[in-house]
Amino acid sequence: MKAIIPLYGLILLFSPAIRAQETNASGNYARESIQNSQIGWMKMLQFNEPAKPYAQNGWNYTVKQMEAMRQIATWLQQTFTPRGLLGEVRMSLLAPPPSEPATSKYYTFNEAEKNNRNALPNTYGAFAKCYFLLKKTDTKKFWPQGDYSFSWYIMINNLELITKQMVALSSPDEFYFTMPGYSSGIKGEFDKEWLEKDARYRNFSDAPNLKPYQHYLLPPKIADYGNQPYYVVILTKDQQPLPFKQITVGELISRLEKQLPVMYSIAINNGTRVENLLDRAKKGLQTLKEKFSNNLNDQVYIDNPATQIDILRLAEIEPGKNIYWLKTQAITKENSGYSSTAFPLLTIRKGVKEACATGQPQWIVCRLEKGTEPNNAGEIDLMDNFVSRFNYQYLYNYFLGKEKPAQPYTALDK
């Protein structure tokens, strides 16, 4: 996850005895040779001092929020001992560095994306990195060979793990996004047998432990540029919808009119040299307004979660031509008889960021990156811990329930 500040633990792991494994000439282990070995954690986190408030880059976190990070990190390590993988738990929170000024010639797409993150709420929690490419060193039995790993996140009030930012629509005080996901029977781009197979891996789709919560498969290269899908579990208070709002066509048009100067600056700073770009975009926006003049109260859907609505898309709009990326319903039958699925264009409801700054958690996102070898014993064990052994009910009761549990955290039996 981008620009998350890691806060590391303190105490080195006392490693369990492990049967000697052969390495190659470079000191690397073959994955199959260590897949059944309980390799464990690089460090076991211990906290000997009280939590303190944290401030960086204009972001402020309370003592309770810092304590919540510690709790989640501890529960991850109490849930399992990595098998065939070397684990590392880190606490994390959102406190990105400032972007270039919006008036600067260096305010590009990437800088705007960074600046828009200021509209996000306080996000905090922990994640476990499980390294799968391991080597033997002079001082350590197992050590990562690079950053080849699978990550398991548990983050409070998080959006970026499960959404795609609409960069040109967003600003430092308003965040627009899509929230894609695979569901069985979906039409269109995600109608793939391999996605259905991944969704059912280790009973993820139908697991009793996950039944009370929204859970789904997030296809690859959507929320980020990773090549693997992600398994997502979302906890909300009383199973209420997330505090997001789907915008209407009228609201989209108003937003486009407001953002057009910023869109133009970003395009120029990115090196775009399209002739008469601003005039063409204004004409395209006028055509869009006329085409959807009778649909102003309809909700907006975007054809593809990776689509970015920017000035170039507006400049491409011409009278009589289909605006293929803008839909007013989720399922569309195309001319060929093919059905496609579009995704809601969303924004965060007013007051949510403020409520998350010092108040109780509003929602919790748990996300595990899918492994690359589904028959590997270490990957199976990691997935089983995510699906069946982590105590989501305890997590819910502790942060979202009416009363915190009286007993300490314990993982479930597999």
Residue pairs with C-beta under 8 A, 6 or more apart in sequence:
1 92
1 127
1 153
1 155
1 160
1 161
1 224
2 96
2 160
2 224
3 94
3 95
3 96
3 97
3 114
3 117
4 92
4 93
4 94
4 123
5 56
5 92
5 93
5 94
5 95
6 90
6 91
6 92
7 69
7 90
7 91
7 92
7 93
8 43
8 90
8 91
9 43
9 44
9 45
9 46
9 73
9 89
9 90
9 91
10 43
10 45
10 46
10 47
10 48
11 43
11 44
11 45
11 46
12 42
12 43
12 44
13 40
13 41
13 42
13 43
13 44
14 44
15 39
15 40
15 141
15 142
16 38
16 40
16 81
18 37
18 38
18 39
18 141
19 37
21 29
21 33
21 34
21 37
22 29
22 30
22 33
23 29
23 135
23 136
24 30
26 135
27 135
27 136
27 137
28 133
28 134
28 135
28 145
29 134
29 135
29 136
29 142
31 84
31 132
31 133
31 373
31 376
31 378
32 376
34 84
34 134
34 142
34 378
35 83
35 84
35 376
35 377
35 378
36 83
36 84
36 377
36 378
37 83
37 84
38 81
38 82
38 83
39 82
39 83
39 84
39 85
39 86
39 87
39 134
39 142
40 81
40 82
40 86
40 87
41 77
41 81
41 82
41 86
41 87
41 88
41 89
42 86
42 87
42 88
43 88
43 89
44 77
45 70
45 73
45 74
45 77
45 89
47 70
50 63
51 63
51 66
51 67
51 70
52 63
52 66
53 60
53 61
53 62
53 63
53 66
54 60
54 61
54 65
54 66
54 93
54 95
55 61
56 95
57 95
57 96
57 97
57 98
58 98
58 118
59 93
59 94
59 95
59 122
60 357
61 93
61 95
61 122
61 124
62 358
65 93
65 122
65 124
65 156
66 124
68 124
68 125
68 156
68 361
68 399
69 91
69 92
69 93
69 124
69 125
69 126
70 91
71 398
71 409
72 91
72 125
72 126
72 154
72 156
72 395
73 89
73 90
73 91
73 126
74 409
75 154
75 390
75 391
75 394
75 395
75 409
76 89
76 126
76 127
76 128
76 152
76 154
77 87
77 89
77 128
78 409
78 410
78 411
79 385
79 389
79 390
79 391
79 411
80 381
80 382
80 385
80 389
80 411
81 87
82 130
82 378
82 381
82 382
83 377
83 378
83 381
83 382
84 132
84 376
84 377
84 378
84 379
84 381
85 130
85 131
85 132
85 149
85 150
85 378
85 379
85 382
86 130
86 131
86 134
86 142
86 143
86 144
87 128
87 129
87 130
87 131
88 128
88 129
88 130
88 131
89 126
89 127
89 128
89 129
90 126
90 127
90 129
91 124
91 125
91 126
92 124
92 125
92 126
92 127
92 155
93 122
93 123
93 124
93 125
94 117
94 120
94 122
94 123
94 124
96 114
96 117
96 118
97 114
98 115
99 107
99 111
99 112
99 114
99 115
100 106
100 107
100 108
100 111
101 107
102 112
102 115
102 262
102 265
104 111
104 269
105 269
106 269
107 115
107 265
107 266
107 269
108 266
108 269
108 270
109 167
109 266
109 270
112 167
112 168
112 170
112 262
112 266
113 165
113 167
115 171
115 172
116 165
116 167
116 170
116 171
116 172
116 175
117 160
117 175
118 172
118 173
119 170
119 171
119 172
119 173
119 174
119 175
119 348
119 353
120 159
120 160
120 175
120 348
120 353
121 157
121 159
121 348
121 352
121 353
121 355
121 356
121 357
121 362
122 157
122 353
122 356
122 357
123 155
123 156
123 157
123 158
123 159
123 160
124 155
124 156
124 157
125 153
125 154
125 155
125 156
125 158
125 364
126 153
126 154
126 155
127 151
127 152
127 153
127 154
127 155
128 151
128 152
129 149
129 150
129 151
130 149
130 150
130 151
130 152
130 378
130 382
131 144
131 147
131 148
131 149
132 148
132 149
132 150
132 371
132 372
132 378
132 379
133 144
133 145
133 146
133 148
134 142
134 143
134 144
134 145
135 142
135 143
135 144
135 145
136 142
136 143
137 143
150 228
150 368
150 369
150 370
150 371
150 379
150 382
151 367
151 368
151 369
152 366
152 367
152 368
152 369
152 382
152 386
153 161
153 365
153 366
153 367
153 368
154 364
154 365
154 366
154 395
155 161
155 364
155 365
155 366
155 367
156 361
156 362
156 363
156 364
156 399
157 356
157 361
157 362
157 363
157 364
158 364
158 365
159 175
159 177
159 348
160 223
161 223
161 230
161 232
161 365
161 367
162 179
162 181
162 218
162 223
162 232
162 234
162 365
162 367
163 177
163 178
163 179
163 223
163 346
164 177
164 178
164 179
164 180
164 222
164 223
164 305
164 306
165 175
165 176
165 177
166 176
166 177
166 178
166 308
166 309
166 345
167 266
167 308
167 310
168 259
168 262
168 263
168 266
168 308
168 309
168 310
168 311
169 176
169 255
169 256
169 259
169 309
170 176
170 177
171 259
171 262
174 347
174 348
175 347
175 348
176 247
176 255
176 345
176 346
176 347
177 345
177 346
177 347
178 302
178 305
178 307
178 343
178 344
178 345
178 346
179 244
179 305
179 343
179 344
179 346
180 190
180 218
180 219
180 222
180 223
180 305
180 343
181 216
181 217
181 218
181 219
181 232
182 190
182 195
182 196
182 199
182 216
182 217
182 218
182 219
182 229
183 216
184 196
184 199
184 205
186 341
187 331
187 339
187 340
187 341
188 338
188 339
188 340
188 341
189 304
189 340
189 341
190 219
190 341
195 217
195 219
195 229
198 217
198 229
198 370
199 205
199 216
199 217
200 206
201 370
201 374
201 383
202 380
202 383
202 384
202 387
202 388
203 387
203 388
204 210
204 215
204 217
204 231
204 383
204 387
205 215
207 215
207 387
207 388
209 387
209 388
209 390
209 392
209 412
210 233
210 387
210 392
212 239
212 392
212 393
212 396
213 233
213 234
213 235
213 239
213 392
213 396
214 233
214 234
214 236
214 239
215 231
215 232
215 233
215 234
216 232
217 229
217 230
217 231
217 232
218 229
218 230
218 231
218 232
218 367
219 229
220 226
220 227
220 228
220 229
220 230
221 227
221 306
222 305
222 306
223 230
226 369
228 369
228 370
228 371
228 372
229 370
230 367
230 368
230 369
230 370
231 367
231 368
231 370
231 383
231 386
231 387
232 365
232 366
232 367
233 365
233 366
233 367
233 392
234 242
234 363
234 364
234 365
234 366
235 363
235 364
235 366
235 392
235 395
235 396
235 399
235 400
236 242
236 362
236 363
236 364
236 400
237 362
237 363
237 400
242 363
243 348
243 349
243 352
243 362
243 363
244 346
244 347
244 348
244 349
245 346
245 347
245 348
245 349
246 299
246 300
246 344
246 345
246 346
247 255
247 299
247 300
247 345
247 346
247 347
248 296
248 297
248 298
248 299
248 300
249 292
249 295
249 296
249 297
249 298
249 299
249 300
249 326
249 328
250 296
250 297
251 300
252 300
252 326
252 345
253 285
253 288
253 289
253 292
253 296
256 285
256 288
256 309
256 314
257 285
260 278
260 281
260 282
260 285
260 311
260 314
263 281
263 310
263 311
263 314
264 277
264 278
264 281
264 311
266 310
266 311
267 274
267 277
267 310
267 311
267 312
272 312
274 280
274 312
274 315
277 311
277 312
277 315
278 311
280 314
280 315
281 311
281 312
281 314
281 315
282 314
283 317
284 313
284 314
284 315
284 316
284 317
284 318
285 314
285 317
287 317
287 318
287 319
288 314
288 317
288 323
288 326
291 323
292 298
292 326
292 328
295 328
298 328
299 328
299 344
300 326
300 327
300 328
300 344
300 345
301 326
301 327
301 328
301 329
301 330
301 342
301 343
301 344
301 345
302 309
302 325
302 326
302 327
302 342
302 343
302 344
302 345
303 324
303 325
303 326
303 327
303 340
303 342
304 325
304 343
305 343
307 325
309 325
313 325
317 323
327 342
329 342
330 341
330 342
330 343
330 344
331 339
331 340
331 341
331 342
332 339
332 340
332 342
333 339
334 340
352 362
355 362
356 362
360 399
360 400
361 399
361 400
363 400
364 395
364 396
364 399
364 400
366 386
366 390
366 392
366 395
368 382
368 383
368 386
371 379
371 382
371 383
372 379
373 379
374 380
384 414
385 411
388 412
388 414
389 411
389 412
389 413
389 414
390 411
390 412
391 409
391 410
391 411
391 412
394 405
394 409
394 410
397 403
397 404
397 405
398 404
398 405
398 409
